[in-house]
Amino acid sequence: MKKEYWFILIAYIIMQLSSLIGVPLVAYIGTLMGQSPQEMQMVAVPYWLVISFSVTLLIVLLLLRDEFRTKTEIRNASSLVSSISWAFAGIFLALFAQGLAANIETMLGIETGSENTQQIIGIIEQFPIVILISSVIGPILEEIVFRKIIFGGLYKRFNFFLAALISSVIFALAHFEPEHVILYSAMGFTFAFLYVRTKRIIVPIFAHVAMNTFVVLVQSVFREDLERMMKEAEQIQSFIGGYFL
């Protein structure tokens, strides 16, 4: 593995653990600047999310700058038209895989819904800027780390299924939700397929960003509208059912 990849993995791990120090540090600095401790307890987490993810993305892009300049990934890659097509198709593939995996987990008795996702949605509702992390910066980092580096390294030694399975399990553990390993594996397989099919990391990045954005918009911005529409649909269904009885 390239030394730059090792540095990226180390930076990503540090980012994941940095909240243990970063959040209290932000809260402390805020109090020194005259903010109340209660207020800083509320804003420290979103502030640190924005800072840590943004800094890590900058570090990753700097470490990969030589690859971007030489365009090593474009060699033997799919054409631009094919890559764009797969990028958009990947959105629906990812949503389908996610839905299928959720149904499987339900049949196995695993509680639906992601606690991690709900926590992020709660933060976004209070601090909308965090949507930039969950929908853009986060997916970019995850695709570079879990698909380009981890899956890519495993794929050189193992077949697609085994490489995708191992990287997807690591992907699930990184989200601290091992109970949803099926869900994360389904998404991991989808994004790994897009990467192998096109040989362009930008393709799974685009699909991942679009999927996360869609989920966030549905569960936060348009949640009330969807709930209202579902209630109206239930009322209409009840009216029609009563009319034919």
N, C-alpha and C positions, 0 to 999 in steps of 0.2 A: 504494500500500500504506500502511496506517495506520502511524504512527510507532511505536505499541506493538508492531506485528508486527516491525518492524526491530530494536527492542530485544530482542525474544524471540529472533530469529535470531542476534543478536550474543551474547546470553547463552548460547545453545546451542553456538555455535562455541567460545566461551571455555571452556565446560565440557568439550568434547571434547578441547581442547588443554591443559587445566589440569593433567593428570596429570604433565606434564613438570616442573612446578614443585611441585605439590601433594604428590605422593608423596615426593619427597626431603624436603620441608618437614615432613611428618608423621613421617618416619623420624628426622629431626634433633630435632624436639621430643620425640619419645619417648625418645631417648637422653639428652636433657637431664633428663628426668624419672626417669632411672635404669634404663630398659629397655636390654637388650643390643642392639647393632646387628643381630645375626642375627635376633632376634625381631622387631624393627621392620621388617626387610626383608620378613618374611612377612606382617605385618599392615598395612603402609602402604598397599598397593593397595586392599584391601577397605575400609579406613577412609576413604580418599579417595573411593572410589566412592560410599559412603553420604553423605559430606559434600557432594561436588560436585553429585550428582544431586538431593539433598534441597533444597539452597540454590537450585539452578536452578529446580526445580518451584515453590518458594515465590515466586521472582521472577516466573515466568510467570503464576502465579495472581494475583499482585498487579497485574500489567500488564493482565490480562483482567478485573479485578474490575468495571469499568464495563459490559462486555458481559454479564457474569453478572447484574448488577443490572437492566439494561434488558431482558434476555432477548431480544436482537435475533435470536439464532439460532433461537428457537422459532417466529418468524413464518414461515408457509408450510411448517413442518416437518410430518413425519408425526405421526399421533396417537400417544399414549403406548403404546397396545396394539400398534400396528403397529411402533413403534420397538423395543419389547421383543422382539417376534417376530423382527425382523430382527437384533437383537443376538445372540440365541441361534442363529439360522440362520447368522449370520456366522461363528461358531466353526467349524462344519462346512465352510462354504465356504472358509475360510482354510486349514483342514487339508487339504481336497481339493486346493486350488490349490497348496499346498506340496508335496504328494505328487506331483501331476502334473508340476510343475516339476522336482522331483528326478529323476523318471524321464526327462524330456527331457534334463537335464544328463548323466545316466548314458549315454544313447544317444549323446550328443555326445562322450563320453570324458572328461567333467569328473568329477574325483574327488568322490564323495559325502561328505556331512558338512561341517559348518561349523567351521573352526578357532576362530573367534570364540566360537561356542556352547560348544565343548569347553573353552575356557579359562574361560568363565564357570561352567560346570558344576564344573570343578575348584576354583574359588574357593568356590563355594557349598558343596561338600562339606566344606571346612575352616571356612568362615564362613557358616552358614545365613542370617544376616541379609541377605546380598547378594541373596537371592531376592526381597526387597522391591524391589530396584533392577531386576533383570532381568524380574520379572513384573508389577510395578505402576507404579513411578515411570518407568522407562524407556519402556514403551509409551505412557503418558500424554503424555510429552514428545514422543515420535516422532509421535504422531497430531496433536498440536497443531502441530508444526513442519512435518511433511511432508504432511499431509493438509489441515489447516485453513488454514495459511498458504501453503505452496509450491503444493500442488495447487490449493487454492482460488483463489489468484491467477492461476495458469495457466489454470484452467477458465473464467475470465471472458474470456479472449482466444482460447483454442483449444478444439477439440472434446475430448470426454472421453478418447478414446484417446491423443491427443498429450499432453494435460495429465497423464494418469496415467503415460504412458511416461517423460516427462521427470522427473517427481517421483520415480518409482520408481528410475530410474537414479541420481539424486542420493541416494536412500535407500540404495542398494547401496554407493555410494562412501563414504557416511558410516560404513558398517560396515567399511570397508577390506577388502572382499571383492568386487572387481569380477568375479572369475571366477564368482561366483554371482549375476550380474545377473539371470538368468532367474528364479531362486528369489525374489529380493527383488522383482522386477517383478510376479511372480504375486501375492505378498502385497500389494504396493502397489496393484495393480488391484482386488483384492478389497476392501481397506479404503476405497479411493476410491469404489468402487461403493456400498458401504454408506453412505458419507457423502453422496453425491449422491442416493441413493434415499430417505434419511430426512431429510436436511438437519440432522442432529444429530450433532455430533462425538462425543458420548458413546457412540454406537452402535459405530463402529469402535474406539473406546477399549476398550469392554467386550469386543469380540471379540478384540482384540489381547492384552489382559491375560489373558483366558481361554486363548488359544492358547499364549502363552508359559508360563503356569503349567502347562499340561498337558505341554508339552515338557520343562520342567524336572523335573517330578515323574516322568515316564517315564524320563528319562536319569539321574536322581540318586537320588531317594528309593526308587523301585520298580525300579531297574535290576537288582538282584540277584534280586528275585522274578521279573521277566520272563525273565531268563536261565535261572533254574531251571525255569520253566514251559516254555520253549522246549526245554530239554534233555529234560524229561519227555515232551514231545510228540514229539521225535525218537525217543526210546526206544520209545514206544508205536507210532509209525509203523514202526519197524524190526521190532518184534515182530509186528505185523499183516502186514507184508510177508513176513517169514519164515514165518509160519503158512500163507500161501496159496501159497508156493513148493513 
